[in-house]
Amino acid sequence: MIAQAHVPATSCNIASHLPRMARLAPHRRAVVAPAGRDAQGRVTWAHLTFGQLDARSDALARGLSRAGVARGTRTVLLVKPSLDFFALTFALFKLGAVIVMIDPGIGRKALLKCLHEVEPEAFVGIPAAHVARLLFRRPFRKVRTLVTVGRRFWGGHGLEDLVDPGPFEMAPTAPDEVAAILFTSGSTGIPKGAVYTHGIFDAQVRLIRDLYGIEPGEIDLPTFPLFALFDPALGMTAILPDMDARFPAKADPAKLVEAIEDHGVTEMFGSPALLDNLSRYCVQRGIRLPTLRRVLSAGAPVRGDVLARMASVLEKPAQVHTPFGATESLPVASIGSDEVLAETLAGTAAGKGICVGRPAPETTVRIIRVTDEPIARWSDDLEVPRGTVGEITVRGPAVTKSYFARPEQTALAKIAEGEAVVHRMGDLGWQDEQGRIWMCGRKSHRVETAEGPLFSVMVEEIFNQHPAVLRTALVGAGPRGAQRPVLLVEPEAGADTSGLVEALLELGARHEATSRVRDIRIHAGRFPVDVRHNAKIEREKLARALEAK
């Protein structure tokens, strides 16, 4: 018999969803992970049921507690997506520890800076992470508890040494108690640690469930580790894909299809780059994915052709949903591919930006005038008239209130409104008469010309229509206020680029949003993209390279 954790009646601990599922469906699979291949090349799978995951996380919580991890202990978790990753995450939540998650793909310098400012007190990682800890000791000077997931060489505790079977009394954390510090990717600036409370996590579970009609018993293929953590709380089985989560654009589509077909996956999350590859693979081979009820994609705008191609391999009424949000607030808004392809895509092609849909439940989205200065307190006169481009702001139960140890960045991104906090998304956009939000590009990516501003997404999506173009990037040359707009073009693989610049100039001349873009250049090689989703173009790097020429 599997012992169940005791959950205090006053608890708002995000981990409380797990013992509830363990009571309701103890033998249903909670997490499934690839565990090698047999002689015929077929993948073999390992799993933990909800009952087993609850018991395993209890046993690890008991052991971590004996090792010195307590309520409020800042604990860095650098473990690959796996059964152990889930068990450790829920063990730490049950303890009331503060989980620190940093994407290792942000680079050594940025990673060490994040670790230095968060001052971890416990460190749980794979052997390679401990090698880095020994080579760069300064950020770890306050660490008192060390745990290695894998072969241990350097002191501390091995994961299996900590297993202490038995029930664990979950910390009765309050809604405003810190649960985690999740670092942004830093793709448009320095990585910042968004402070998540147990109440915010709990609200996200509720909003995501209500927004997409997710039901317990569904099966998810989350190709982004952070999204996977919502699955047990939603009562979904998480199928961990056979891929390197650091490089979603390089995920093998054959292995993704294999996982979907092996388990009858009903939902999957994939970055735009991953969906592009997967949909091309399926269309080329006549593969359909009838078990999928919905596909979610975020991290960067999803091109219309990718939406159409991915939707074509699904069975109606399934569609591709593109939730809009950020590490600091998710979800903010959402729209399905049916509405995009039937209606809003034409507006995107005309230079209106990308429609990201209507605000999520319990969420207020407002557009304010564009400024790079901090705004201490909310005032209604900040809002611009409907239909006017401004900065997108959001208020709601899933909005984080601050960055860890970053008061200047917090001041730039947060506005006090009574007891609530309004988050400035750093994205520009406008709201139409139906209440839908149209995203026009990052605020930091606007090009300030002498004739007025140009917004990256509004401009690029016009040029992206050309069949020889994979994607484009608008950057500014020269001083702000007198910048010259330059459009860099990444062609489709194998496309004939002779006459492409002339064709794009002609296309741009037809639209007001692009008529001022007269400097168009074919980019050599691939655009630099963000480390998290491999889809968001790093225009700052392109602009610096342009200035250096």
Secondary structure as the mmCIF struct_conf table of DSSP 4:
data_model
#
loop_
_struct_conf.conf_type_id
_struct_conf.id
_struct_conf.beg_label_comp_id
_struct_conf.beg_label_asym_id
_struct_conf.beg_label_seq_id
_struct_conf.end_label_comp_id
_struct_conf.end_label_asym_id
_struct_conf.end_label_seq_id
TURN_TY1_P TURN_TY1_P1 ALA A 9 THR A 10
HELX_RH_3T_P HELX_RH_3T_P1 ILE A 14 SER A 16
HELX_RH_AL_P HELX_RH_AL_P1 HIS A 17 LEU A 24
TURN_TY1_P TURN_TY1_P2 PRO A 26 HIS A 27
BEND BEND1 ARG A 28 ARG A 28
STRN STRN1 ARG A 29 ARG A 37
TURN_TY1_P TURN_TY1_P3 ALA A 39 GLN A 40
BEND BEND2 GLY A 41 GLY A 41
STRN STRN2 VAL A 43 THR A 49
HELX_RH_AL_P HELX_RH_AL_P2 PHE A 50 ARG A 66
TURN_TY1_P TURN_TY1_P4 ALA A 67 GLY A 68
TURN_TY1_P TURN_TY1_P5 ARG A 71 GLY A 72
STRN STRN3 ARG A 74 LEU A 78
BEND BEND3 PRO A 81 SER A 82
HELX_RH_AL_P HELX_RH_AL_P3 LEU A 83 LEU A 95
TURN_TY1_P TURN_TY1_P6 GLY A 96 GLY A 96
STRN STRN4 VAL A 98 MET A 101
HELX_RH_3T_P HELX_RH_3T_P2 PRO A 104 ILE A 106
HELX_RH_AL_P HELX_RH_AL_P4 ARG A 108 VAL A 118
BEND BEND4 GLU A 121 GLU A 121
STRN STRN5 ALA A 122 GLY A 125
HELX_RH_AL_P HELX_RH_AL_P5 PRO A 127 LEU A 135
BEND BEND5 PHE A 136 PHE A 136
HELX_RH_3T_P HELX_RH_3T_P3 ARG A 138 PHE A 140
TURN_TY1_P TURN_TY1_P7 ARG A 141 LYS A 142
STRN STRN6 THR A 145 THR A 148
BEND BEND6 VAL A 149 GLY A 150
BEND BEND7 TRP A 154 GLY A 156
STRN STRN7 HIS A 157 GLY A 158
HELX_RH_AL_P HELX_RH_AL_P6 LEU A 159 LEU A 162
BEND BEND8 GLY A 166 GLY A 166
TURN_TY1_P TURN_TY1_P8 PRO A 175 ASP A 176
BEND BEND9 GLU A 177 GLU A 177
STRN STRN8 VAL A 178 PHE A 183
TURN_TY1_P TURN_TY1_P9 SER A 187 THR A 188
BEND BEND10 GLY A 189 ILE A 190
STRN STRN9 GLY A 193 THR A 197
HELX_RH_AL_P HELX_RH_AL_P7 HIS A 198 TYR A 212
TURN_TY1_P TURN_TY1_P10 GLY A 213 GLY A 213
TURN_TY1_P TURN_TY1_P11 PRO A 216 GLY A 217
STRN STRN10 ILE A 219 PRO A 222
BEND BEND11 THR A 223 PHE A 224
HELX_RH_AL_P HELX_RH_AL_P8 PRO A 225 ALA A 228
TURN_TY1_P TURN_TY1_P12 LEU A 229 LEU A 229
HELX_RH_AL_P HELX_RH_AL_P9 PHE A 230 LEU A 234
TURN_TY1_P TURN_TY1_P13 GLY A 235 GLY A 235
HELX_LH_PP_P HELX_LH_PP_P1 MET A 236 MET A 236
STRN STRN11 THR A 237 ILE A 239
BEND BEND12 ASP A 242 MET A 243
TURN_TY1_P TURN_TY1_P14 ALA A 245 ARG A 246
HELX_RH_3T_P HELX_RH_3T_P4 PRO A 248 LYS A 250
HELX_RH_AL_P HELX_RH_AL_P10 PRO A 253 HIS A 263
TURN_TY1_P TURN_TY1_P15 GLY A 264 GLY A 264
STRN STRN12 GLU A 267 PHE A 269
HELX_RH_AL_P HELX_RH_AL_P11 PRO A 272 ARG A 285
TURN_TY1_P TURN_TY1_P16 GLY A 286 GLY A 286
TURN_TY1_P TURN_TY1_P17 PRO A 290 THR A 291
BEND BEND13 ARG A 293 ARG A 293
STRN STRN13 ARG A 294 LEU A 296
BEND BEND14 GLY A 299 ALA A 300
HELX_LH_PP_P HELX_LH_PP_P2 PRO A 301 ARG A 303
HELX_RH_AL_P HELX_RH_AL_P12 GLY A 304 SER A 312
TURN_TY1_P TURN_TY1_P18 VAL A 313 VAL A 313
BEND BEND15 LEU A 314 LEU A 314
HELX_LH_PP_P HELX_LH_PP_P3 GLU A 315 GLU A 315
TURN_TY1_P TURN_TY1_P19 LYS A 316 PRO A 317
STRN STRN14 GLN A 319 HIS A 321
STRN STRN15 PHE A 324 ALA A 326
TURN_TY1_P TURN_TY1_P20 THR A 327 GLU A 328
STRN STRN16 SER A 329 SER A 334
STRN STRN17 GLY A 336 GLY A 336
HELX_RH_AL_P HELX_RH_AL_P13 SER A 337 GLU A 339
HELX_RH_PI_P HELX_RH_PI_P1 VAL A 340 THR A 344
HELX_RH_AL_P HELX_RH_AL_P14 LEU A 345 ALA A 349
TURN_TY1_P TURN_TY1_P21 ALA A 350 GLY A 351
BEND BEND16 LYS A 352 LYS A 352
STRN STRN18 ILE A 354 PRO A 359
HELX_LH_PP_P HELX_LH_PP_P4 ALA A 360 ALA A 360
TURN_TY1_P TURN_TY1_P22 PRO A 361 GLU A 362
STRN STRN19 THR A 364 ILE A 368
BEND BEND17 ASP A 372 GLU A 373
STRN STRN20 ARG A 377 ARG A 377
HELX_RH_3T_P HELX_RH_3T_P5 ASP A 380 LEU A 382
STRN STRN21 GLU A 383 GLU A 383
HELX_LH_PP_P HELX_LH_PP_P5 VAL A 384 PRO A 385
TURN_TY1_P TURN_TY1_P23 ARG A 386 GLY A 387
STRN STRN22 GLY A 390 ARG A 395
BEND BEND18 GLY A 396 GLY A 396
TURN_TY1_P TURN_TY1_P24 PRO A 397 ALA A 398
STRN STRN23 VAL A 399 VAL A 399
STRN STRN24 TYR A 403 TYR A 403
TURN_TY1_P TURN_TY1_P25 PHE A 404 ALA A 405
HELX_RH_AL_P HELX_RH_AL_P15 PRO A 407 ALA A 413
STRN STRN25 LYS A 414 GLU A 417
TURN_TY1_P TURN_TY1_P26 GLY A 418 GLU A 419
STRN STRN26 ALA A 420 GLN A 431
TURN_TY1_P TURN_TY1_P27 GLU A 433 GLN A 434
BEND BEND19 GLY A 435 GLY A 435
STRN STRN27 ILE A 437 ARG A 442
HELX_RH_3T_P HELX_RH_3T_P6 LYS A 443 HIS A 445
STRN STRN28 VAL A 447 THR A 449
TURN_TY1_P TURN_TY1_P28 ALA A 450 GLU A 451
STRN STRN29 GLY A 452 LEU A 454
HELX_RH_AL_P HELX_RH_AL_P16 SER A 456 PHE A 463
TURN_TY1_P TURN_TY1_P29 ASN A 464 GLN A 465
BEND BEND20 HIS A 466 HIS A 466
TURN_TY1_P TURN_TY1_P30 PRO A 467 ALA A 468
STRN STRN30 VAL A 469 ALA A 477
BEND BEND21 GLY A 478 PRO A 479
TURN_TY1_P TURN_TY1_P31 ARG A 480 GLY A 481
BEND BEND22 ALA A 482 ALA A 482
HELX_LH_PP_P HELX_LH_PP_P6 GLN A 483 GLN A 483
STRN STRN31 ARG A 484 PRO A 491
HELX_LH_PP_P HELX_LH_PP_P7 GLU A 492 GLU A 492
TURN_TY1_P TURN_TY1_P32 ALA A 493 GLY A 494
TURN_TY1_P TURN_TY1_P33 SER A 498 GLY A 499
HELX_RH_AL_P HELX_RH_AL_P17 LEU A 500 ALA A 509
TURN_TY1_P TURN_TY1_P34 ARG A 510 ARG A 510
BEND BEND23 HIS A 511 HIS A 511
TURN_TY1_P TURN_TY1_P35 GLU A 512 ARG A 516
STRN STRN32 ASP A 519 ILE A 522
HELX_LH_PP_P HELX_LH_PP_P8 HIS A 523 HIS A 523
BEND BEND24 ALA A 524 GLY A 525
HELX_LH_PP_P HELX_LH_PP_P9 ARG A 526 PRO A 528
STRN STRN33 VAL A 529 VAL A 529
TURN_TY1_P TURN_TY1_P36 VAL A 531 HIS A 533
BEND BEND25 ASN A 534 ASN A 534
BEND BEND26 LYS A 536 LYS A 536
STRN STRN34 ILE A 537 ILE A 537
HELX_RH_AL_P HELX_RH_AL_P18 ARG A 539 ALA A 548
#
